[in-house]
Each structure stands twice: as C-alpha cells, then as structure tokens.
Amino acid sequence: MKKIILILLLITSSINAFAASGFEAIVNVPLGLSAGIPVGTYNDVESIKGKAGFDSGITAQLGYMIGLGKIGISILGEIGYSYDSYRMYMSSGINNNNKMEVYGSIYTHNFQIGILPKINIGQFAIGLGAGVKIPISAVNEVKTDYTILGIKDSSTISSKLNRNDIENGYDKNVIPYIKLTFDYSFFFTSKIALNVGAYLGYDFGLANKSTIDGEYTGIDSFDIGLQLGLRFAPKL
C-alpha cells in the first residue's frame, strides 16, 4: 500500500509540474536602431565607419512550452517580415581641397525564418535565437560629396532591387542573424498576455567579393530595440 501511495504521489507531482505545458504563440512587433559595421577590405580609403539606421518588422513565434513549476522552456520557431538598414561612411583624398566622402546605404525588405528557444522564469523570459533573412527587395543608395580644388559638389544614386537583382548583384545574398531577447508577460487571462521586451542582434549583411582573393566587402549591423507582442501560452 505504501508503494502504491508513493507512486500516486509521484504521478500527481509530475502532473502538477507539467500543468503549465502547452502550445505557445507570440505575434511580435520589434522597433529599433541599427549601427552599420563595414566588413572586409576596402581599398584606397582613409576613413571608414558605420552609420545609424532604423529597423522594424512583424514576426510570429510558434512552438511548445514545457512547464516545470515556475520555470518553463519554450522551443519556438520564428517566421515573419523584417525591414533592415545597413549604413556606412567612407572618405579619401589628398587634402581639404581634394577629397571625396561617400555615404552608402542598403535598405532591405526581408522574409525572415529562424529558431528562438527561451527560458521562462515566472512571467520573465530570455531567448537566444538565430536564423536567416532573405531579402525580397532592397534599395541601394550611394551619396557622394566631392571637393575638387576647393569646389564642392555632390551626387546621389539610388537603385531599387528585386530578388533577382540581389542574387545576381551580391555574392552573399542572404542575411544570417543572431539575437538575444528579453520579455515580460502581463497576463490578462490564464493563457493570453501582453509581451513587452527588448532585443540585441547582429546581422551578417549582404556582401560582394573584394579585389583581393578570398576577401569580401559588405555592411553588417548591430541592432538594439524594443518589442511589443501578444502572447498565447499557459501561465506559469
């Protein structure tokens, strides 16, 4: 009889421990800033640095949460749309009377897919994910400021690109990414919550082969921002 009671207690405790397990879905809207990071070998350049840009999008995170009391493990896939900007500045010249300054920007509209496992502690969650952004269309903009013999002039070239243009124009034409997320859930019911959080991310941007064998030139980005979402999941 004691063994039977012990088994029943173990079964009951196991059921209670996994009571909060179940399907999880989050619709998420991130808004943030990006800092361009020039990568590769740029020839005949005196100064090069990244410029700030803007990111946004909408994603759905779908999967399953395993509840272990007040701790839960979420295994989530992520799919959606992202808008990203990659910006940089270059300058070169002999002196102030003869120099050139170039502002390069790439703005991409992407299909995004990845994975985002999370650890939930009560209503707080931290996630570490990775995936790929596939640019469907983009705008490549180059603004050049010239100073020749002290006379200043400027020009801007802007090109709209579709997916075929991106595949033909870039040797690396998809954008792998990694990101770290922090969320807090304000539950309205036992399964529906408002998610408020923040994220840090890194995008390995579009790139072309350099004139030096084995080298590439491109613009990566470091991203930081806030995110707002609607979450459907069991409450821990």
Backbone as CSV, one residue per row, in Angstrom:
resi,resn,N_x,N_y,N_z,CA_x,CA_y,CA_z,C_x,C_y,C_z
1,MET,0.828,-1.207,0.000,0.000,0.000,0.000,0.868,1.266,0.000
2,LYS,1.968,1.228,0.792,2.854,2.386,0.841,3.462,2.671,-0.535
3,LYS,3.817,1.593,-1.255,4.389,1.777,-2.595,3.375,2.391,-3.539
4,ILE,2.125,1.943,-3.445,1.072,2.486,-4.302,0.861,3.970,-4.016
5,ILE,0.833,4.331,-2.728,0.655,5.733,-2.355,1.824,6.574,-2.860
6,LEU,3.052,6.023,-2.761,4.235,6.733,-3.231,4.171,6.965,-4.737
7,ILE,3.749,5.943,-5.470,3.626,6.071,-6.927,2.593,7.121,-7.284
8,LEU,1.447,7.108,-6.584,0.393,8.093,-6.841,0.888,9.508,-6.554
9,LEU,1.678,9.670,-5.482,2.223,10.985,-5.168,3.186,11.462,-6.252
10,LEU,4.016,10.548,-6.753,4.947,10.904,-7.822,4.215,11.288,-9.093
11,ILE,3.164,10.540,-9.426,2.370,10.858,-10.623,1.712,12.216,-10.467
12,THR,1.157,12.472,-9.278,0.482,13.747,-9.034,1.451,14.917,-9.120
13,SER,2.647,14.760,-8.533,3.634,15.839,-8.578,4.113,16.083,-10.002
14,SER,4.224,15.006,-10.787,4.636,15.154,-12.191,3.578,15.904,-12.981
15,ILE,2.306,15.578,-12.755,1.211,16.259,-13.453,1.207,17.738,-13.104
16,ASN,1.411,18.041,-11.790,1.434,19.439,-11.367,2.617,20.184,-11.969
17,ALA,3.764,19.496,-12.045,4.967,20.138,-12.572,4.798,20.523,-14.032
18,PHE,4.091,19.685,-14.811,3.930,19.949,-16.238,2.559,20.541,-16.554
19,ALA,1.846,21.008,-15.521,0.492,21.519,-15.745,0.474,22.721,-16.675
20,ALA,1.565,23.531,-16.642,1.604,24.737,-17.458,2.156,24.483,-18.857
21,SER,2.452,23.261,-19.208,2.968,22.962,-20.538,1.870,23.133,-21.583
22,GLY,2.277,23.469,-22.792,1.291,23.577,-23.852,1.786,24.396,-25.028
23,PHE,0.919,24.546,-26.021,1.206,25.306,-27.237,1.468,26.773,-26.894
24,GLU,2.426,27.371,-27.587,2.751,28.786,-27.376,2.836,29.509,-28.706
25,ALA,2.256,30.698,-28.774,2.312,31.525,-29.978,2.454,32.987,-29.570
26,ILE,3.324,33.704,-30.266,3.550,35.128,-29.992,3.570,35.879,-31.322
27,VAL,2.768,36.941,-31.409,2.856,37.870,-32.538,3.621,39.083,-32.038
28,ASN,4.738,39.385,-32.677,5.701,40.334,-32.124,6.013,41.445,-33.120
29,VAL,6.110,42.696,-32.613,6.487,43.843,-33.451,7.728,44.499,-32.856
30,PRO,8.905,44.324,-33.468,10.122,44.976,-32.989,10.340,46.326,-33.672
31,LEU,10.879,47.273,-32.916,11.261,48.588,-33.435,12.606,48.945,-32.831
32,GLY,13.592,49.286,-33.673,14.896,49.539,-33.089,15.833,50.323,-33.983
33,LEU,17.037,50.486,-33.483,18.108,51.173,-34.182,19.177,50.172,-34.585
34,SER,19.844,50.466,-35.691,20.948,49.613,-36.139,22.186,50.475,-36.331
35,ALA,23.332,49.899,-36.028,24.616,50.555,-36.258,25.365,49.770,-37.318
36,GLY,25.622,50.399,-38.453,26.331,49.725,-39.534,27.759,49.375,-39.147
37,ILE,28.217,48.214,-39.621,29.580,47.752,-39.343,30.216,47.338,-40.671
38,PRO,31.048,48.193,-41.281,31.717,47.808,-42.521,32.629,46.607,-42.290
39,VAL,32.568,45.624,-43.192,33.395,44.429,-43.073,34.125,44.184,-44.393
40,GLY,35.273,43.546,-44.301,36.036,43.234,-45.499,37.171,44.217,-45.724
41,THR,37.711,44.187,-46.931,38.866,45.011,-47.287,38.440,46.101,-48.269
42,TYR,38.448,47.336,-47.804,38.118,48.490,-48.647,39.418,49.183,-49.034
43,ASN,39.697,49.210,-50.324,40.942,49.780,-50.805,40.824,51.298,-50.984
44,ASP,41.979,51.997,-50.860,42.084,53.438,-51.107,41.096,54.246,-50.272
45,VAL,40.912,53.839,-49.014,40.010,54.532,-48.109,40.799,54.998,-46.894
46,GLU,40.698,56.303,-46.580,41.394,56.838,-45.421,40.601,56.598,-44.143
47,SER,39.290,56.813,-44.212,38.450,56.674,-43.029,37.180,55.917,-43.406
48,ILE,36.762,55.011,-42.538,35.544,54.249,-42.778,34.878,53.965,-41.429
49,LYS,33.573,54.136,-41.376,32.844,53.885,-40.130,31.376,53.624,-40.436
50,GLY,30.691,53.056,-39.478,29.283,52.768,-39.633,28.421,53.968,-39.325
51,LYS,27.202,53.939,-39.850,26.212,54.972,-39.579,24.959,54.327,-38.995
52,ALA,24.154,55.119,-38.305,22.948,54.609,-37.653,21.803,54.461,-38.650
53,GLY,20.944,53.468,-38.409,19.774,53.239,-39.242,18.582,52.831,-38.393
54,PHE,17.533,52.347,-39.048,16.283,52.015,-38.382,15.824,50.634,-38.824
55,ASP,15.304,49.845,-37.875,14.791,48.506,-38.159,13.365,48.370,-37.639
56,SER,12.574,47.522,-38.306,11.224,47.214,-37.822,10.791,45.886,-38.442
57,GLY,9.562,45.482,-38.166,9.057,44.236,-38.745,7.873,43.701,-37.981
58,ILE,7.464,42.502,-38.337,6.444,41.771,-37.603,6.734,40.280,-37.759
59,THR,6.743,39.558,-36.648,7.070,38.139,-36.684,6.072,37.342,-35.860
60,ALA,5.973,36.065,-36.174,5.196,35.114,-35.377,6.154,34.062,-34.837
61,GLN,6.075,33.819,-33.539,6.882,32.788,-32.886,5.928,31.671,-32.446
62,LEU,6.169,30.469,-32.950,5.258,29.349,-32.720,6.025,28.158,-32.174
63,GLY,5.428,27.463,-31.197,6.096,26.288,-30.659,5.403,25.727,-29.440
64,TYR,6.212,25.200,-28.525,5.671,24.497,-27.358,6.470,24.888,-26.128
65,MET,5.761,25.121,-25.002,6.423,25.416,-23.749,6.267,24.246,-22.786
66,ILE,7.388,23.829,-22.211,7.393,22.775,-21.192,7.486,23.453,-19.837
67,GLY,6.426,23.330,-19.028,6.400,23.969,-17.734,6.970,23.084,-16.642
68,LEU,7.865,23.665,-15.832,8.466,22.958,-14.696,8.269,23.833,-13.461
69,GLY,7.058,23.875,-12.966,6.746,24.772,-11.867,6.749,26.199,-12.352
70,LYS,7.577,27.063,-11.736,7.680,28.462,-12.133,8.723,28.689,-13.226
71,ILE,9.308,27.623,-13.712,10.272,27.706,-14.813,9.707,26.964,-16.017
72,GLY,9.862,27.547,-17.186,9.401,26.909,-18.407,10.440,27.017,-19.508
73,ILE,10.473,26.039,-20.371,11.373,26.037,-21.526,10.521,26.084,-22.786
74,SER,10.705,27.141,-23.579,9.949,27.314,-24.819,10.833,26.977,-26.013
75,ILE,10.356,26.100,-26.865,11.025,25.776,-28.124,10.190,26.394,-29.234
76,LEU,10.693,27.487,-29.813,9.900,28.281,-30.745,10.591,28.401,-32.098
77,GLY,9.797,28.310,-33.152,10.243,28.706,-34.475,9.764,30.128,-34.732
78,GLU,10.482,30.852,-35.594,10.134,32.246,-35.862,10.026,32.464,-37.364
79,ILE,8.975,33.170,-37.773,8.760,33.451,-39.188,8.119,34.824,-39.305
80,GLY,8.468,35.570,-40.356,7.854,36.879,-40.497,8.541,37.771,-41.506
81,TYR,8.319,39.074,-41.325,8.846,40.118,-42.211,9.737,41.048,-41.405
82,SER,10.843,41.471,-42.004,11.694,42.464,-41.347,12.149,43.513,-42.353
83,TYR,12.240,44.751,-41.864,12.824,45.854,-42.619,14.118,46.233,-41.914
84,ASP,15.228,46.242,-42.652,16.534,46.493,-42.039,17.337,47.491,-42.865
85,SER,18.163,48.265,-42.168,19.024,49.230,-42.851,20.477,48.988,-42.473
86,TYR,21.349,49.132,-43.456,22.788,48.923,-43.283,23.480,50.144,-43.889
87,ARG,24.155,50.950,-43.038,24.664,52.240,-43.497,26.116,52.425,-43.069
88,MET,26.874,53.131,-43.923,28.294,53.351,-43.652,28.757,54.653,-44.286
89,TYR,29.974,55.082,-43.879,30.587,56.319,-44.387,32.043,56.032,-44.713
90,MET,32.509,56.554,-45.871,33.912,56.429,-46.273,34.412,57.777,-46.761
91,SER,35.699,58.034,-46.553,36.298,59.257,-47.089,37.720,58.972,-47.555
92,SER,38.149,59.726,-48.553,39.526,59.634,-49.045,39.867,60.947,-49.738
93,GLY,41.143,61.235,-49.830,41.568,62.459,-50.501,42.968,62.840,-50.120
94,ILE,43.519,63.823,-50.867,44.886,64.285,-50.624,44.898,65.350,-49.531
95,ASN,43.966,66.307,-49.605,43.871,67.386,-48.621,42.439,67.914,-48.630
96,ASN,42.207,68.992,-47.897,40.853,69.539,-47.809,40.354,70.110,-49.131
97,ASN,41.266,70.424,-50.036,40.860,70.954,-51.346,40.519,69.854,-52.337
98,ASN,40.937,68.624,-52.033,40.664,67.500,-52.928,40.321,66.273,-52.082
99,LYS,39.049,65.985,-51.935,38.642,64.823,-51.160,37.274,64.341,-51.610
100,MET,36.944,63.143,-51.190,35.672,62.551,-51.538,35.096,61.850,-50.317
101,GLU,33.804,62.074,-50.050,33.101,61.433,-48.946,31.904,60.665,-49.513
102,VAL,31.791,59.392,-49.099,30.747,58.517,-49.632,29.887,57.988,-48.491
103,TYR,28.573,58.148,-48.641,27.602,57.600,-47.689,26.850,56.474,-48.399
104,GLY,27.089,55.248,-47.967,26.449,54.099,-48.595,25.371,53.508,-47.692
105,SER,24.218,53.189,-48.278,23.096,52.644,-47.505,22.405,51.552,-48.296
106,ILE,22.043,50.482,-47.611,21.224,49.418,-48.186,20.025,49.210,-47.269
107,TYR,18.822,49.324,-47.838,17.581,49.124,-47.079,16.888,47.881,-47.651
108,THR,16.645,46.894,-46.810,16.122,45.616,-47.300,14.761,45.288,-46.695
109,HIS,13.908,44.668,-47.527,12.639,44.088,-47.088,12.808,42.572,-47.164
110,ASN,12.683,41.897,-45.999,13.111,40.507,-45.918,12.007,39.561,-45.458
111,PHE,12.091,38.341,-45.963,11.387,37.214,-45.368,12.332,36.612,-44.335
112,GLN,11.857,36.468,-43.119,12.704,36.041,-42.007,12.235,34.704,-41.459
113,ILE,13.187,33.792,-41.214,12.854,32.490,-40.632,13.992,32.067,-39.706
114,GLY,13.644,31.492,-38.543,14.671,31.087,-37.604,14.101,30.306,-36.436
115,ILE,14.933,30.124,-35.422,14.518,29.452,-34.196,14.818,30.379,-33.021
116,LEU,14.016,30.270,-31.952,14.203,31.144,-30.800,13.835,30.407,-29.507
117,PRO,14.711,29.554,-28.988,14.455,28.920,-27.689,14.463,29.965,-26.577
118,LYS,13.606,29.761,-25.580,13.525,30.695,-24.455,13.472,29.946,-23.136
119,ILE,13.989,30.594,-22.111,13.811,30.133,-20.736,12.889,31.118,-20.037
120,ASN,11.793,30.603,-19.480,10.814,31.431,-18.785,10.970,31.243,-17.277
121,ILE,11.056,32.341,-16.570,11.090,32.310,-15.101,9.912,33.161,-14.631
122,GLY,8.829,32.496,-14.248,7.605,33.229,-13.980,7.132,33.902,-15.248
123,GLN,6.939,35.205,-15.201,6.478,35.951,-16.381,7.634,36.559,-17.188
124,PHE,8.864,36.360,-16.727,10.021,36.878,-17.443,10.605,35.800,-18.343
125,ALA,11.080,36.202,-19.535,11.667,35.237,-20.480,12.909,35.821,-21.123
126,ILE,13.910,34.960,-21.303,15.116,35.329,-22.039,15.313,34.317,-23.154
127,GLY,15.578,34.811,-24.373,15.722,33.925,-25.523,17.006,34.187,-26.284
128,LEU,17.539,33.141,-26.891,18.729,33.250,-27.732,18.432,32.510,-29.027
129,GLY,18.370,33.257,-30.128,17.942,32.654,-31.383,18.863,32.969,-32.549
130,ALA,18.600,32.313,-33.666,19.376,32.506,-34.889,18.498,32.153,-36.077
131,GLY,18.882,32.644,-37.222,18.111,32.347,-38.428,18.686,33.061,-39.630
132,VAL,17.842,33.291,-40.604,18.281,33.930,-41.835,17.196,34.872,-42.342
133,LYS,17.637,36.007,-42.857,16.749,36.954,-43.525,17.029,36.881,-45.023
134,ILE,15.970,36.681,-45.796,16.105,36.568,-47.255,15.550,37.833,-47.875
135,PRO,16.397,38.729,-48.387,15.893,39.974,-48.973,15.033,39.706,-50.221
136,ILE,13.809,40.201,-50.182,12.904,40.086,-51.336,13.053,41.301,-52.243
137,SER,13.264,42.455,-51.641,13.548,43.675,-52.392,14.448,44.565,-51.544
138,ALA,15.073,45.537,-52.188,16.001,46.412,-51.468,16.174,47.715,-52.232
139,VAL,16.717,48.687,-51.522,17.134,49.951,-52.133,18.601,50.165,-51.789
140,ASN,19.418,50.353,-52.816,20.843,50.623,-52.637,21.077,52.095,-52.965
141,GLU,21.529,52.857,-51.985,21.683,54.302,-52.166,23.112,54.713,-51.861
142,VAL,23.703,55.490,-52.763,25.064,55.991,-52.585,25.059,57.497,-52.810
143,LYS,25.408,58.232,-51.756,25.552,59.684,-51.866,27.033,60.020,-51.798
144,THR,27.513,60.821,-52.750,28.925,61.176,-52.819,29.079,62.688,-52.778
145,ASP,29.898,63.159,-51.850,30.247,64.583,-51.758,31.683,64.752,-52.240
146,TYR,31.871,65.623,-53.252,33.201,65.862,-53.823,33.692,67.246,-53.414
147,THR,34.994,67.340,-53.211,35.658,68.642,-53.121,36.864,68.579,-54.044
148,ILE,36.816,69.336,-55.152,37.888,69.328,-56.145,38.376,70.760,-56.321
149,LEU,39.640,70.985,-55.953,40.246,72.315,-55.994,39.408,73.310,-55.207
150,GLY,38.865,72.841,-54.074,38.096,73.705,-53.199,36.647,73.893,-53.609
151,ILE,36.247,73.344,-54.750,34.856,73.475,-55.225,34.092,72.225,-54.823
152,LYS,32.962,72.418,-54.156,32.180,71.293,-53.645,31.036,70.938,-54.584
153,ASP,30.761,69.657,-54.666,29.638,69.161,-55.459,29.187,67.833,-54.842
154,SER,28.020,67.370,-55.223,27.526,66.102,-54.683,26.620,65.414,-55.687
155,SER,26.467,64.101,-55.523,25.574,63.317,-56.375,24.999,62.174,-55.553
156,THR,23.790,61.747,-55.917,23.139,60.636,-55.236,22.617,59.653,-56.270
157,ILE,22.962,58.389,-56.095,22.475,57.326,-56.975,21.663,56.353,-56.129
158,SER,20.423,56.125,-56.518,19.545,55.220,-55.776,19.002,54.167,-56.728
159,SER,19.126,52.894,-56.340,18.679,51.794,-57.198,17.720,50.894,-56.427
160,LYS,16.579,50.587,-57.052,15.647,49.617,-56.476,16.003,48.223,-56.990
161,LEU,16.054,47.255,-56.094,16.469,45.905,-56.447,15.379,44.909,-56.100
162,ASN,15.128,43.956,-57.009,14.247,42.834,-56.674,15.110,41.626,-56.292
163,ARG,14.464,40.496,-56.055,15.220,39.328,-55.601,16.235,38.865,-56.647
164,ASN,15.886,38.907,-57.905,16.827,38.500,-58.954,18.036,39.433,-58.995
165,ASP,17.786,40.748,-58.832,18.897,41.705,-58.810,19.838,41.410,-57.647
166,ILE,19.258,41.077,-56.497,20.070,40.799,-55.310,20.899,39.537,-55.502
167,GLU,20.283,38.495,-56.071,21.014,37.250,-56.307,22.144,37.453,-57.306
168,ASN,21.907,38.259,-58.334,22.923,38.480,-59.362,23.963,39.523,-58.947
169,GLY,23.583,40.432,-58.049,24.460,41.546,-57.708,25.326,41.338,-56.480
170,TYR,24.991,40.333,-55.650,25.748,40.111,-54.423,26.192,38.655,-54.335
171,ASP,27.448,38.455,-53.962,27.949,37.092,-53.787,27.356,36.442,-52.541
172,LYS,27.146,37.233,-51.489,26.427,36.781,-50.296,25.085,37.490,-50.289
173,ASN,24.022,36.782,-50.684,22.751,37.455,-50.919,21.648,37.081,-49.933
174,VAL,21.995,36.430,-48.834,21.083,36.246,-47.707,21.769,36.786,-46.452
175,ILE,20.989,37.005,-45.396,21.495,37.683,-44.208,21.297,36.794,-42.982
176,PRO,22.299,36.018,-42.585,22.199,35.278,-41.314,22.160,36.257,-40.147
177,TYR,21.496,35.852,-39.067,21.418,36.726,-37.901,21.411,35.908,-36.616
178,ILE,21.808,36.558,-35.533,21.656,36.014,-34.188,21.032,37.112,-33.332
179,LYS,20.305,36.724,-32.286,19.723,37.755,-31.429,19.451,37.222,-30.033
180,LEU,19.441,38.164,-29.093,19.150,37.904,-27.690,17.924,38.718,-27.311
181,THR,16.918,38.090,-26.718,15.674,38.783,-26.405,15.362,38.713,-24.910
182,PHE,14.652,39.739,-24.443,14.187,39.807,-23.058,12.719,40.231,-23.089
183,ASP,11.851,39.472,-22.426,10.417,39.772,-22.453,9.797,39.632,-21.069
184,TYR,8.760,40.430,-20.853,7.940,40.276,-19.652,6.486,40.198,-20.090
185,SER,5.760,39.215,-19.565,4.372,38.966,-19.959,3.405,39.478,-18.895
186,PHE,2.466,40.339,-19.321,1.382,40.804,-18.466,0.118,40.027,-18.857
187,PHE,-0.252,39.036,-18.065,-1.355,38.151,-18.414,-2.710,38.801,-18.119
188,PHE,-3.600,38.771,-19.142,-4.989,39.197,-18.973,-5.838,38.038,-18.468
189,THR,-5.526,36.846,-18.985,-6.209,35.617,-18.581,-5.133,34.587,-18.264
190,SER,-5.540,33.344,-18.072,-4.556,32.299,-17.762,-3.703,31.918,-18.975
191,LYS,-4.082,32.393,-20.184,-3.332,31.999,-21.382,-3.018,33.145,-22.342
192,ILE,-3.517,34.349,-22.094,-3.302,35.466,-23.014,-2.585,36.592,-22.277
193,ALA,-1.506,37.101,-22.903,-0.694,38.126,-22.237,-0.200,39.164,-23.237
194,LEU,0.088,40.347,-22.702,0.792,41.383,-23.454,2.272,41.226,-23.159
195,ASN,3.081,41.114,-24.220,4.528,40.966,-24.068,5.218,42.308,-24.297
196,VAL,6.074,42.706,-23.378,6.876,43.915,-23.523,8.327,43.516,-23.321
197,GLY,9.194,43.945,-24.239,10.575,43.490,-24.100,11.579,44.303,-24.890
198,ALA,12.779,43.757,-24.978,13.883,44.385,-25.691,14.706,43.299,-26.379
199,TYR,15.557,43.714,-27.323,16.380,42.742,-28.032,17.720,43.350,-28.423
200,LEU,18.712,42.476,-28.562,20.012,42.792,-29.130,20.248,41.813,-30.272
201,GLY,20.808,42.283,-31.381,21.008,41.379,-32.508,22.206,41.753,-33.346
202,TYR,22.622,40.812,-34.173,23.705,41.055,-35.128,23.332,40.423,-36.458
203,ASP,23.393,41.233,-37.527,23.108,40.769,-38.887,24.402,40.686,-39.686
204,PHE,24.606,39.565,-40.380,25.730,39.407,-41.294,25.227,39.791,-42.680
205,GLY,25.452,41.050,-43.070,24.759,41.646,-44.211,25.215,41.177,-45.576
206,LEU,24.561,41.739,-46.598,24.906,41.457,-47.990,26.362,41.851,-48.258
207,ALA,27.025,41.112,-49.143,28.438,41.389,-49.395,28.824,40.979,-50.807
208,ASN,29.870,41.628,-51.310,30.453,41.321,-52.614,31.901,40.903,-52.453
209,LYS,32.386,40.163,-53.426,33.795,39.790,-53.410,34.666,41.017,-53.611
210,SER,35.783,41.035,-52.867,36.748,42.112,-52.989,37.712,41.809,-54.128
211,THR,38.506,42.830,-54.483,39.546,42.613,-55.499,40.662,41.722,-54.964
212,ILE,40.715,41.567,-53.637,41.693,40.671,-53.015,41.050,39.297,-52.876
213,ASP,41.711,38.272,-53.368,41.146,36.920,-53.344,40.777,36.500,-51.926
214,GLY,39.587,35.930,-51.811,39.151,35.416,-50.527,38.553,36.451,-49.598
215,GLU,38.569,37.733,-49.982,38.033,38.799,-49.140,36.672,39.259,-49.675
216,TYR,35.862,39.799,-48.750,34.563,40.348,-49.111,34.444,41.765,-48.580
217,THR,33.607,42.558,-49.214,33.257,43.876,-48.696,31.741,43.929,-48.515
218,GLY,31.326,44.402,-47.370,29.898,44.473,-47.093,29.635,45.301,-45.855
219,ILE,28.376,45.293,-45.422,27.975,46.034,-44.226,27.164,45.104,-43.338
220,ASP,27.696,44.791,-42.163,26.922,44.105,-41.136,26.206,45.155,-40.291
221,SER,25.446,44.705,-39.301,24.821,45.675,-38.393,24.633,45.073,-37.013
222,PHE,24.768,45.938,-36.015,24.415,45.601,-34.636,23.097,46.296,-34.336
223,ASP,22.137,45.542,-33.822,20.783,46.059,-33.634,20.406,46.071,-32.157
224,ILE,19.673,47.094,-31.764,19.140,47.186,-30.406,17.771,47.852,-30.486
225,GLY,16.806,47.335,-29.725,15.487,47.928,-29.808,14.511,47.370,-28.802
226,LEU,13.267,47.807,-28.934,12.169,47.375,-28.093,11.213,46.534,-28.916
227,GLN,10.399,45.712,-28.258,9.423,44.907,-28.967,8.150,44.787,-28.129
228,LEU,7.040,44.732,-28.857,5.722,44.633,-28.243,4.996,43.488,-28.909
229,GLY,4.356,42.615,-28.116,3.717,41.438,-28.698,2.498,40.988,-27.938
230,LEU,1.754,40.116,-28.580,0.606,39.456,-27.965,0.952,37.975,-27.863
231,ARG,0.878,37.432,-26.641,1.331,36.080,-26.389,0.159,35.173,-25.980
232,PHE,0.135,33.995,-26.584,-0.811,32.948,-26.179,0.007,31.780,-25.663
233,ALA,-0.076,31.520,-24.340,0.695,30.432,-23.728,0.160,30.181,-22.327
234,PRO,0.379,28.978,-21.793,-0.022,28.729,-20.393,0.754,29.635,-19.437
235,LYS,0.099,30.117,-18.425,0.732,30.952,-17.419,1.420,30.062,-16.381
236,LEU,2.687,30.368,-16.098,3.428,29.586,-15.099,2.986,29.961,-13.696
